[in-house]
Amino acid sequence: MRLLHTMLRVGDLERSIAFYRDIFAMQLLRRKDYPGGRFTLAFLGYGAEADNTVIELTYNWDTDHYELGSGFGHLAIGVDDAYTTCAEIKRQGGDVVREAGPMQHGSTVIAFVRDPDGYMIELIQQS
C-alpha cells in the first residue's frame, strides 16, 4: 500500500495549476474534463504517479470558492533551503505567511505559504 494523492477543490483551475507549477516546480502530469459531471481533474507532482504521491486539483465548473473548514491542516514540501525558497516565492508574488526559521519547539527550519485558494503549505528544510 501507498498514498496515491491528496485532493484539493479549487475555484480557478488555471490559477492553481500555475501556482503549483511555477512556485513549487511541480509538473502537470495529467488533466481531464468530465463534461457530464461539470468538473475537471488535474494531477501535479514531482514525478510519475506510479512512483510518487501527487496533488489532485478538482475544479467544479459551477463553483468558484470553497470554505476551507477547520479539519484540514496543510501540505508539506521538502526544500533544500527554506529561506531562499521563501524569498523566491515572494519574488513571484506568493503569500508567505510564516517566514523561514526554526520551529517553536525544535530546531527544524520551516515556513508556511498560502496557495491561491487559501490552503496552507509547509516548507520543511531538508538539510
C-alpha positions in Angstrom: 0.0 0.0 0.0 1.0 3.6 -0.5 -0.5 7.1 -0.5 -1.6 8.0 -4.1 -2.7 11.6 -3.9 -4.3 14.4 -1.9 -7.3 16.1 -3.5 -7.9 19.9 -3.1 -11.0 21.6 -4.5 -10.1 24.8 -6.3 -12.0 27.8 -7.5 -9.8 28.7 -10.5 -8.0 25.7 -12.1 -5.6 27.7 -14.3 -4.6 29.9 -11.4 -4.0 26.9 -9.2 -2.1 24.9 -11.8 0.2 27.9 -12.4 0.8 28.3 -8.7 1.9 24.7 -8.1 3.8 24.6 -11.4 5.6 28.0 -11.2 6.0 28.4 -7.4 6.8 24.8 -6.5 8.1 23.5 -9.8 5.5 20.6 -10.0 4.7 19.1 -13.3 1.2 18.9 -14.7 1.0 15.1 -15.1 -2.5 14.8 -16.5 -5.7 16.7 -16.8 -9.2 15.5 -17.8 -12.5 17.2 -18.3 -15.7 15.5 -17.2 -18.5 17.4 -19.1 -21.3 15.2 -17.8 -20.3 16.0 -14.2 -19.2 19.5 -15.0 -15.8 19.1 -13.4 -12.1 18.9 -14.3 -9.3 16.9 -12.6 -5.6 17.9 -12.8 -2.8 16.0 -11.2 0.5 17.6 -10.4 3.6 16.3 -8.7 7.4 15.8 -8.8 7.4 12.6 -10.8 5.2 9.9 -12.3 2.2 8.9 -10.3 3.3 5.3 -10.4 6.2 6.2 -8.1 5.2 9.4 -6.3 2.3 10.9 -4.3 0.7 13.7 -6.2 -1.8 16.5 -5.7 -5.2 16.2 -7.4 -6.8 19.6 -8.1 -10.6 19.3 -8.6 -12.3 22.1 -10.3 -16.1 22.0 -10.2 -17.2 24.3 -13.1 -20.0 25.9 -11.3 -18.1 26.7 -8.0 -15.5 29.5 -7.7 -14.9 29.4 -4.0 -14.9 27.0 -1.1 -14.9 27.3 2.7 -11.8 25.6 4.0 -13.2 24.3 7.3 -11.1 23.6 10.3 -10.1 19.9 9.7 -7.5 20.2 7.0 -4.1 21.2 8.2 -1.5 21.6 5.4 0.5 20.0 2.7 4.3 19.7 3.4 7.0 20.1 0.8 10.7 19.4 1.5 13.1 22.1 0.3 16.9 22.4 0.4 16.8 26.0 1.8 13.6 27.4 3.3 15.0 31.0 3.4 15.9 31.1 -0.3 12.6 29.3 -1.2 10.6 31.9 0.7 12.4 34.8 -1.0 11.7 33.2 -4.4 8.0 32.6 -3.6 7.7 36.3 -2.5 9.5 37.4 -5.6 6.9 35.6 -7.7 4.0 37.2 -5.8 3.3 34.2 -3.5 1.9 34.6 0.0 4.5 33.6 2.7 2.5 33.7 5.9 5.3 32.4 8.2 8.8 33.3 7.3 11.5 30.6 7.4 13.0 29.9 10.8 13.3 27.2 13.4 10.1 25.7 14.6 8.9 26.9 18.0 9.7 23.7 20.0 12.6 22.4 18.0 15.4 23.2 15.5 13.8 22.1 12.2 13.6 25.1 9.8 10.1 25.6 8.5 7.9 28.2 6.8 4.3 28.4 5.6 2.9 29.6 2.3 -0.8 30.1 1.4 -1.9 29.0 -2.1 -4.4 31.0 -4.1 -7.4 29.1 -2.6 -6.2 29.5 1.0 -4.7 26.1 1.5 -1.5 26.1 3.7 1.7 24.6 2.5 4.5 23.9 5.0 8.1 24.1 3.7 10.4 21.9 5.6 14.2 22.4 5.2 15.8 19.1 4.4 19.4 19.9 5.1 
